[in-house]
């Protein structure tokens, strides 16, 4: 199984990605430097500090974000995971993970890279010592219900300004930043959040 096409795709995407903040641009450069030294970093069987993918899925009004209760981390997080050799590309991998973990009808055409996040892992993750997450954002065309998968204990929509606990400390601010980015691109203000649906 070869991951060379994924390594080439992530390098291409990162080289052309216009990071929204100086901090994220620094992370982008760190990822590229890491990939130059460890081209196998797109595979879970490569270096233990490797790349993963994730997706922030928003409802059509940008009021809610879909999160899962991660079985290993025991945190509410965005869906995501490792690359597979048959993924056509980085964004395809993120979309696949979202579909698998939430059952939501997401599409590659509606996805774009919005965030990078390098984080250390606990012993529960085995040989993986840290993940360099490449994160996309997707806005659904129509409302849809989340479906719990084998890899999570729960999947639900949550108001973008009321992220549940426990979660990663960075996640609430990240969700709001991405929501605001999507709202600006759509040429509309962010709508006030409503009560969460746990379906």
Secondary structure, 3 states (H helix, E strand, C coil): CCCHHHHHHHHHHHHHCCCCCHHHHHHHHHHHHHHHHCHHHHCCCCCCEEEEEEEEEECCCCCEEEEEEECCCCCEECEEECCCCCCCCHHHHHHHHHHHHHCCCCCHHHEEEEEEEEEECCHHHCCCCEEEEEEEEEECCCCCCCCCCCCEEEEEEEECCCCCCCECCCHHHHHHHHHHHHHHHHCCCCCCCCCCECC
